[in-house]
């Protein structure tokens, strides 16, 4: 049970309550996941802004397309390096 407490990040009392209520207790995700999600969110927002501009202007500059591709590659690199 101590191992489950360490892995889940819950207190002993919290773990016991969760088990009594039938909640499936999972290991706490690594600390890097929060940073990864934040970076992916920022990258997604940037790509969305580029798409919004492209839709409004009905065309996209090659430099904007290159920037979107660069951001998508950076997102994939962050996922690959974290996992």
Jmol script that loads the backbone (N, CA, C; Angstrom):
load data "model"
ATOM      1  N   UNK A   1       0.816  -1.176   0.000  1.00  0.00           N
ATOM      2  CA  UNK A   1       0.000   0.000   0.000  1.00  0.00           C
ATOM      3  C   UNK A   1       0.874   1.261   0.000  1.00  0.00           C
ATOM      4  N   UNK A   2       1.992   1.205   0.695  1.00  0.00           N
ATOM      5  CA  UNK A   2       2.901   2.353   0.704  1.00  0.00           C
ATOM      6  C   UNK A   2       3.404   2.646  -0.706  1.00  0.00           C
ATOM      7  N   UNK A   3       3.623   1.587  -1.483  1.00  0.00           N
ATOM      8  CA  UNK A   3       4.081   1.769  -2.856  1.00  0.00           C
ATOM      9  C   UNK A   3       3.017   2.495  -3.677  1.00  0.00           C
ATOM     10  N   UNK A   4       1.744   2.128  -3.484  1.00  0.00           N
ATOM     11  CA  UNK A   4       0.654   2.793  -4.193  1.00  0.00           C
ATOM     12  C   UNK A   4       0.549   4.265  -3.804  1.00  0.00           C
ATOM     13  N   UNK A   5       0.789   4.564  -2.529  1.00  0.00           N
ATOM     14  CA  UNK A   5       0.762   5.951  -2.062  1.00  0.00           C
ATOM     15  C   UNK A   5       1.850   6.753  -2.779  1.00  0.00           C
ATOM     16  N   UNK A   6       3.050   6.205  -2.851  1.00  0.00           N
ATOM     17  CA  UNK A   6       4.159   6.892  -3.515  1.00  0.00           C
ATOM     18  C   UNK A   6       3.884   7.093  -5.001  1.00  0.00           C
ATOM     19  N   UNK A   7       3.381   6.050  -5.647  1.00  0.00           N
ATOM     20  CA  UNK A   7       3.141   6.124  -7.089  1.00  0.00           C
ATOM     21  C   UNK A   7       1.989   7.059  -7.441  1.00  0.00           C
ATOM     22  N   UNK A   8       0.960   7.084  -6.613  1.00  0.00           N
ATOM     23  CA  UNK A   8      -0.232   7.869  -6.941  1.00  0.00           C
ATOM     24  C   UNK A   8      -0.104   9.334  -6.544  1.00  0.00           C
ATOM     25  N   UNK A   9       0.760   9.629  -5.582  1.00  0.00           N
ATOM     26  CA  UNK A   9       0.869  10.994  -5.089  1.00  0.00           C
ATOM     27  C   UNK A   9      -0.220  11.338  -4.085  1.00  0.00           C
ATOM     28  N   UNK A  10      -1.038  10.361  -3.735  1.00  0.00           N
ATOM     29  CA  UNK A  10      -2.094  10.569  -2.742  1.00  0.00           C
ATOM     30  C   UNK A  10      -1.554  10.336  -1.345  1.00  0.00           C
ATOM     31  N   UNK A  11      -2.265  10.870  -0.357  1.00  0.00           N
ATOM     32  CA  UNK A  11      -1.945  10.523   1.030  1.00  0.00           C
ATOM     33  C   UNK A  11      -2.489   9.128   1.296  1.00  0.00           C
ATOM     34  N   UNK A  12      -2.069   8.525   2.392  1.00  0.00           N
ATOM     35  CA  UNK A  12      -2.579   7.196   2.749  1.00  0.00           C
ATOM     36  C   UNK A  12      -4.097   7.253   2.908  1.00  0.00           C
ATOM     37  N   UNK A  13      -4.585   8.322   3.573  1.00  0.00           N
ATOM     38  CA  UNK A  13      -6.028   8.472   3.776  1.00  0.00           C
ATOM     39  C   UNK A  13      -6.754   8.645   2.434  1.00  0.00           C
ATOM     40  N   UNK A  14      -6.183   9.448   1.568  1.00  0.00           N
ATOM     41  CA  UNK A  14      -6.785   9.661   0.258  1.00  0.00           C
ATOM     42  C   UNK A  14      -6.843   8.387  -0.566  1.00  0.00           C
ATOM     43  N   UNK A  15      -5.779   7.600  -0.500  1.00  0.00           N
ATOM     44  CA  UNK A  15      -5.740   6.325  -1.218  1.00  0.00           C
ATOM     45  C   UNK A  15      -6.808   5.380  -0.675  1.00  0.00           C
ATOM     46  N   UNK A  16      -6.906   5.281   0.630  1.00  0.00           N
ATOM     47  CA  UNK A  16      -7.897   4.392   1.241  1.00  0.00           C
ATOM     48  C   UNK A  16      -9.307   4.828   0.854  1.00  0.00           C
ATOM     49  N   UNK A  17      -9.590   6.153   0.919  1.00  0.00           N
ATOM     50  CA  UNK A  17     -10.912   6.649   0.525  1.00  0.00           C
ATOM     51  C   UNK A  17     -11.216   6.300  -0.930  1.00  0.00           C
ATOM     52  N   UNK A  18     -10.228   6.495  -1.783  1.00  0.00           N
ATOM     53  CA  UNK A  18     -10.421   6.190  -3.207  1.00  0.00           C
ATOM     54  C   UNK A  18     -10.721   4.716  -3.420  1.00  0.00           C
ATOM     55  N   UNK A  19      -9.983   3.854  -2.740  1.00  0.00           N
ATOM     56  CA  UNK A  19     -10.200   2.419  -2.884  1.00  0.00           C
ATOM     57  C   UNK A  19     -11.569   2.001  -2.352  1.00  0.00           C
ATOM     58  N   UNK A  20     -11.989   2.593  -1.229  1.00  0.00           N
ATOM     59  CA  UNK A  20     -13.300   2.272  -0.660  1.00  0.00           C
ATOM     60  C   UNK A  20     -14.415   2.692  -1.621  1.00  0.00           C
ATOM     61  N   UNK A  21     -14.228   3.844  -2.279  1.00  0.00           N
ATOM     62  CA  UNK A  21     -15.256   4.344  -3.205  1.00  0.00           C
ATOM     63  C   UNK A  21     -15.196   3.651  -4.563  1.00  0.00           C
ATOM     64  N   UNK A  22     -14.232   2.764  -4.739  1.00  0.00           N
ATOM     65  CA  UNK A  22     -14.134   2.020  -5.979  1.00  0.00           C
ATOM     66  C   UNK A  22     -13.462   2.788  -7.110  1.00  0.00           C
ATOM     67  N   UNK A  23     -12.754   3.863  -6.765  1.00  0.00           N
ATOM     68  CA  UNK A  23     -12.057   4.665  -7.776  1.00  0.00           C
ATOM     69  C   UNK A  23     -10.780   3.937  -8.179  1.00  0.00           C
ATOM     70  N   UNK A  24     -10.555   3.861  -9.487  1.00  0.00           N
ATOM     71  CA  UNK A  24      -9.325   3.232  -9.972  1.00  0.00           C
ATOM     72  C   UNK A  24      -8.168   4.225  -9.788  1.00  0.00           C
ATOM     73  N   UNK A  25      -7.189   3.842  -8.999  1.00  0.00           N
ATOM     74  CA  UNK A  25      -6.060   4.717  -8.687  1.00  0.00           C
ATOM     75  C   UNK A  25      -4.945   4.464  -9.689  1.00  0.00           C
ATOM     76  N   UNK A  26      -4.520   5.537 -10.350  1.00  0.00           N
ATOM     77  CA  UNK A  26      -3.452   5.451 -11.343  1.00  0.00           C
ATOM     78  C   UNK A  26      -2.196   6.127 -10.805  1.00  0.00           C
ATOM     79  N   UNK A  27      -1.030   5.735 -11.315  1.00  0.00           N
ATOM     80  CA  UNK A  27       0.190   6.430 -10.918  1.00  0.00           C
ATOM     81  C   UNK A  27       0.144   7.899 -11.349  1.00  0.00           C
ATOM     82  N   UNK A  28       0.738   8.749 -10.544  1.00  0.00           N
ATOM     83  CA  UNK A  28       0.805  10.173 -10.858  1.00  0.00           C
ATOM     84  C   UNK A  28       1.670  10.349 -12.102  1.00  0.00           C
ATOM     85  N   UNK A  29       1.229  11.161 -13.061  1.00  0.00           N
ATOM     86  CA  UNK A  29       2.042  11.356 -14.261  1.00  0.00           C
ATOM     87  C   UNK A  29       3.355  12.066 -13.920  1.00  0.00           C
ATOM     88  N   UNK A  30       4.387  11.833 -14.712  1.00  0.00           N
ATOM     89  CA  UNK A  30       5.662  12.509 -14.472  1.00  0.00           C
ATOM     90  C   UNK A  30       5.510  14.024 -14.521  1.00  0.00           C
ATOM     91  N   UNK A  31       6.375  14.725 -13.818  1.00  0.00           N
ATOM     92  CA  UNK A  31       6.330  16.182 -13.742  1.00  0.00           C
ATOM     93  C   UNK A  31       6.441  16.834 -15.120  1.00  0.00           C
ATOM     94  N   UNK A  32       7.137  16.178 -16.058  1.00  0.00           N
ATOM     95  CA  UNK A  32       7.322  16.757 -17.387  1.00  0.00           C
ATOM     96  C   UNK A  32       6.010  16.885 -18.139  1.00  0.00           C
ATOM     97  N   UNK A  33       4.995  16.109 -17.771  1.00  0.00           N
ATOM     98  CA  UNK A  33       3.734  16.120 -18.509  1.00  0.00           C
ATOM     99  C   UNK A  33       3.051  17.480 -18.441  1.00  0.00           C
ATOM    100  N   UNK A  34       3.104  18.140 -17.291  1.00  0.00           N
ATOM    101  CA  UNK A  34       2.459  19.451 -17.164  1.00  0.00           C
ATOM    102  C   UNK A  34       3.109  20.445 -18.112  1.00  0.00           C
ATOM    103  N   UNK A  35       4.439  20.449 -18.156  1.00  0.00           N
ATOM    104  CA  UNK A  35       5.150  21.351 -19.059  1.00  0.00           C
ATOM    105  C   UNK A  35       4.862  20.993 -20.512  1.00  0.00           C
ATOM    106  N   UNK A  36       4.794  19.705 -20.798  1.00  0.00           N
ATOM    107  CA  UNK A  36       4.495  19.255 -22.155  1.00  0.00           C
ATOM    108  C   UNK A  36       3.113  19.742 -22.591  1.00  0.00           C
ATOM    109  N   UNK A  37       2.125  19.576 -21.734  1.00  0.00           N
ATOM    110  CA  UNK A  37       0.769  20.015 -22.074  1.00  0.00           C
ATOM    111  C   UNK A  37       0.707  21.521 -22.284  1.00  0.00           C
ATOM    112  N   UNK A  38       1.434  22.260 -21.473  1.00  0.00           N
ATOM    113  CA  UNK A  38       1.462  23.720 -21.623  1.00  0.00           C
ATOM    114  C   UNK A  38       2.100  24.111 -22.953  1.00  0.00           C
ATOM    115  N   UNK A  39       3.209  23.479 -23.296  1.00  0.00           N
ATOM    116  CA  UNK A  39       3.881  23.775 -24.563  1.00  0.00           C
ATOM    117  C   UNK A  39       3.018  23.373 -25.757  1.00  0.00           C
ATOM    118  N   UNK A  40       2.389  22.209 -25.684  1.00  0.00           N
ATOM    119  CA  UNK A  40       1.522  21.769 -26.776  1.00  0.00           C
ATOM    120  C   UNK A  40       0.328  22.718 -26.949  1.00  0.00           C
ATOM    121  N   UNK A  41      -0.198  23.201 -25.845  1.00  0.00           N
ATOM    122  CA  UNK A  41      -1.302  24.147 -25.914  1.00  0.00           C
ATOM    123  C   UNK A  41      -0.873  25.438 -26.602  1.00  0.00           C
ATOM    124  N   UNK A  42       0.295  25.947 -26.251  1.00  0.00           N
ATOM    125  CA  UNK A  42       0.809  27.171 -26.873  1.00  0.00           C
ATOM    126  C   UNK A  42       1.054  26.956 -28.368  1.00  0.00           C
ATOM    127  N   UNK A  43       1.619  25.820 -28.712  1.00  0.00           N
ATOM    128  CA  UNK A  43       1.879  25.506 -30.126  1.00  0.00           C
ATOM    129  C   UNK A  43       0.559  25.398 -30.887  1.00  0.00           C
ATOM    130  N   UNK A  44      -0.425  24.733 -30.293  1.00  0.00           N
ATOM    131  CA  UNK A  44      -1.730  24.624 -30.925  1.00  0.00           C
ATOM    132  C   UNK A  44      -2.375  25.989 -31.140  1.00  0.00           C
ATOM    133  N   UNK A  45      -2.243  26.861 -30.154  1.00  0.00           N
ATOM    134  CA  UNK A  45      -2.786  28.217 -30.299  1.00  0.00           C
ATOM    135  C   UNK A  45      -2.104  28.968 -31.440  1.00  0.00           C
ATOM    136  N   UNK A  46      -0.786  28.840 -31.542  1.00  0.00           N
ATOM    137  CA  UNK A  46      -0.061  29.516 -32.624  1.00  0.00           C
ATOM    138  C   UNK A  46      -0.491  28.987 -33.993  1.00  0.00           C
ATOM    139  N   UNK A  47      -0.626  27.683 -34.112  1.00  0.00           N
ATOM    140  CA  UNK A  47      -1.070  27.097 -35.385  1.00  0.00           C
ATOM    141  C   UNK A  47      -2.492  27.557 -35.705  1.00  0.00           C
ATOM    142  N   UNK A  48      -3.340  27.631 -34.694  1.00  0.00           N
ATOM    143  CA  UNK A  48      -4.714  28.088 -34.903  1.00  0.00           C
ATOM    144  C   UNK A  48      -4.742  29.552 -35.365  1.00  0.00           C
ATOM    145  N   UNK A  49      -3.889  30.385 -34.814  1.00  0.00           N
ATOM    146  CA  UNK A  49      -3.816  31.784 -35.244  1.00  0.00           C
ATOM    147  C   UNK A  49      -3.377  31.884 -36.702  1.00  0.00           C
ATOM    148  N   UNK A  50      -2.409  31.073 -37.084  1.00  0.00           N
ATOM    149  CA  UNK A  50      -1.952  31.062 -38.479  1.00  0.00           C
ATOM    150  C   UNK A  50      -3.100  30.631 -39.392  1.00  0.00           C
ATOM    151  N   UNK A  51      -3.844  29.589 -38.988  1.00  0.00           N
ATOM    152  CA  UNK A  51      -4.972  29.112 -39.793  1.00  0.00           C
ATOM    153  C   UNK A  51      -6.061  30.177 -39.884  1.00  0.00           C
ATOM    154  N   UNK A  52      -6.308  30.880 -38.782  1.00  0.00           N
ATOM    155  CA  UNK A  52      -7.325  31.932 -38.774  1.00  0.00           C
ATOM    156  C   UNK A  52      -6.953  33.052 -39.755  1.00  0.00           C
ATOM    157  N   UNK A  53      -5.699  33.463 -39.753  1.00  0.00           N
ATOM    158  CA  UNK A  53      -5.232  34.497 -40.682  1.00  0.00           C
ATOM    159  C   UNK A  53      -5.362  33.998 -42.121  1.00  0.00           C
ATOM    160  N   UNK A  54      -4.961  32.756 -42.348  1.00  0.00           N
ATOM    161  CA  UNK A  54      -5.040  32.193 -43.705  1.00  0.00           C
ATOM    162  C   UNK A  54      -6.488  32.143 -44.188  1.00  0.00           C
ATOM    163  N   UNK A  55      -7.414  31.769 -43.307  1.00  0.00           N
ATOM    164  CA  UNK A  55      -8.829  31.707 -43.696  1.00  0.00           C
ATOM    165  C   UNK A  55      -9.389  33.101 -43.978  1.00  0.00           C
ATOM    166  N   UNK A  56      -8.962  34.085 -43.204  1.00  0.00           N
ATOM    167  CA  UNK A  56      -9.456  35.442 -43.391  1.00  0.00           C
ATOM    168  C   UNK A  56      -8.931  36.083 -44.662  1.00  0.00           C
ATOM    169  N   UNK A  57      -7.692  35.789 -44.992  1.00  0.00           N
ATOM    170  CA  UNK A  57      -7.070  36.391 -46.171  1.00  0.00           C
ATOM    171  C   UNK A  57      -7.257  35.537 -47.418  1.00  0.00           C
ATOM    172  N   UNK A  58      -7.748  34.325 -47.225  1.00  0.00           N
ATOM    173  CA  UNK A  58      -7.962  33.362 -48.317  1.00  0.00           C
ATOM    174  C   UNK A  58      -6.664  32.941 -49.009  1.00  0.00           C
ATOM    175  N   UNK A  59      -5.565  33.221 -48.372  1.00  0.00           N
ATOM    176  CA  UNK A  59      -4.275  32.713 -48.851  1.00  0.00           C
ATOM    177  C   UNK A  59      -3.315  32.694 -47.664  1.00  0.00           C
ATOM    178  N   UNK A  60      -2.246  31.990 -47.834  1.00  0.00           N
ATOM    179  CA  UNK A  60      -1.252  31.901 -46.773  1.00  0.00           C
ATOM    180  C   UNK A  60       0.126  32.085 -47.388  1.00  0.00           C
ATOM    181  N   UNK A  61       0.930  32.842 -46.696  1.00  0.00           N
ATOM    182  CA  UNK A  61       2.297  33.067 -47.161  1.00  0.00           C
ATOM    183  C   UNK A  61       3.130  31.818 -46.910  1.00  0.00           C
ATOM    184  N   UNK A  62       4.086  31.548 -47.777  1.00  0.00           N
ATOM    185  CA  UNK A  62       4.957  30.388 -47.545  1.00  0.00           C
ATOM    186  C   UNK A  62       5.648  30.444 -46.172  1.00  0.00           C
ATOM    187  N   UNK A  63       5.999  31.648 -45.720  1.00  0.00           N
ATOM    188  CA  UNK A  63       6.653  31.770 -44.413  1.00  0.00           C
ATOM    189  C   UNK A  63       5.701  31.363 -43.288  1.00  0.00           C
ATOM    190  N   UNK A  64       4.388  31.665 -43.429  1.00  0.00           N
ATOM    191  CA  UNK A  64       3.406  31.249 -42.421  1.00  0.00           C
ATOM    192  C   UNK A  64       3.246  29.733 -42.407  1.00  0.00           C
ATOM    193  N   UNK A  65       3.237  29.147 -43.592  1.00  0.00           N
ATOM    194  CA  UNK A  65       3.131  27.699 -43.702  1.00  0.00           C
ATOM    195  C   UNK A  65       4.373  27.020 -43.106  1.00  0.00           C
ATOM    196  N   UNK A  66       5.538  27.601 -43.376  1.00  0.00           N
ATOM    197  CA  UNK A  66       6.781  27.074 -42.790  1.00  0.00           C
ATOM    198  C   UNK A  66       6.746  27.159 -41.272  1.00  0.00           C
ATOM    199  N   UNK A  67       6.214  28.266 -40.741  1.00  0.00           N
ATOM    200  CA  UNK A  67       6.121  28.437 -39.287  1.00  0.00           C
ATOM    201  C   UNK A  67       5.186  27.392 -38.686  1.00  0.00           C
ATOM    202  N   UNK A  68       4.053  27.135 -39.324  1.00  0.00           N
ATOM    203  CA  UNK A  68       3.117  26.120 -38.830  1.00  0.00           C
ATOM    204  C   UNK A  68       3.764  24.736 -38.845  1.00  0.00           C
ATOM    205  N   UNK A  69       4.495  24.427 -39.916  1.00  0.00           N
ATOM    206  CA  UNK A  69       5.180  23.131 -39.998  1.00  0.00           C
ATOM    207  C   UNK A  69       6.247  23.015 -38.914  1.00  0.00           C
ATOM    208  N   UNK A  70       6.967  24.105 -38.683  1.00  0.00           N
ATOM    209  CA  UNK A  70       8.008  24.108 -37.640  1.00  0.00           C
ATOM    210  C   UNK A  70       7.385  23.871 -36.265  1.00  0.00           C
ATOM    211  N   UNK A  71       6.247  24.517 -36.010  1.00  0.00           N
ATOM    212  CA  UNK A  71       5.566  24.335 -34.724  1.00  0.00           C
ATOM    213  C   UNK A  71       5.056  22.905 -34.554  1.00  0.00           C
ATOM    214  N   UNK A  72       4.528  22.328 -35.617  1.00  0.00           N
ATOM    215  CA  UNK A  72       4.052  20.940 -35.548  1.00  0.00           C
ATOM    216  C   UNK A  72       5.216  19.987 -35.275  1.00  0.00           C
ATOM    217  N   UNK A  73       6.356  20.226 -35.911  1.00  0.00           N
ATOM    218  CA  UNK A  73       7.539  19.383 -35.669  1.00  0.00           C
ATOM    219  C   UNK A  73       8.034  19.542 -34.240  1.00  0.00           C
ATOM    220  N   UNK A  74       7.983  20.764 -33.721  1.00  0.00           N
ATOM    221  CA  UNK A  74       8.394  21.008 -32.336  1.00  0.00           C
ATOM    222  C   UNK A  74       7.463  20.277 -31.369  1.00  0.00           C
ATOM    223  N   UNK A  75       6.177  20.273 -31.664  1.00  0.00           N
ATOM    224  CA  UNK A  75       5.222  19.552 -30.825  1.00  0.00           C
ATOM    225  C   UNK A  75       5.557  18.063 -30.803  1.00  0.00           C
ATOM    226  N   UNK A  76       5.815  17.492 -31.964  1.00  0.00           N
ATOM    227  CA  UNK A  76       6.154  16.071 -32.042  1.00  0.00           C
ATOM    228  C   UNK A  76       7.446  15.779 -31.289  1.00  0.00           C
ATOM    229  N   UNK A  77       8.440  16.666 -31.406  1.00  0.00           N
ATOM    230  CA  UNK A  77       9.714  16.477 -30.700  1.00  0.00           C
ATOM    231  C   UNK A  77       9.485  16.492 -29.194  1.00  0.00           C
ATOM    232  N   UNK A  78       8.649  17.412 -28.705  1.00  0.00           N
ATOM    233  CA  UNK A  78       8.381  17.478 -27.272  1.00  0.00           C
ATOM    234  C   UNK A  78       7.719  16.195 -26.775  1.00  0.00           C
ATOM    235  N   UNK A  79       6.769  15.691 -27.536  1.00  0.00           N
ATOM    236  CA  UNK A  79       6.097  14.443 -27.150  1.00  0.00           C
ATOM    237  C   UNK A  79       7.094  13.291 -27.147  1.00  0.00           C
ATOM    238  N   UNK A  80       7.862  13.164 -28.217  1.00  0.00           N
ATOM    239  CA  UNK A  80       8.833  12.076 -28.333  1.00  0.00           C
ATOM    240  C   UNK A  80       9.865  12.111 -27.211  1.00  0.00           C
ATOM    241  N   UNK A  81      10.364  13.312 -26.887  1.00  0.00           N
ATOM    242  CA  UNK A  81      11.393  13.443 -25.850  1.00  0.00           C
ATOM    243  C   UNK A  81      10.838  13.193 -24.452  1.00  0.00           C
ATOM    244  N   UNK A  82       9.553  13.502 -24.245  1.00  0.00           N
ATOM    245  CA  UNK A  82       8.960  13.332 -22.921  1.00  0.00           C
ATOM    246  C   UNK A  82       8.575  11.892 -22.661  1.00  0.00           C
ATOM    247  N   UNK A  83       8.090  11.219 -23.698  1.00  0.00           N
ATOM    248  CA  UNK A  83       7.669   9.842 -23.510  1.00  0.00           C
ATOM    249  C   UNK A  83       8.850   8.941 -23.674  1.00  0.00           C
TER     250      UNK A  83
END
end "model"
wireframe off; spacefill off
backbone 0.3
color backbone group
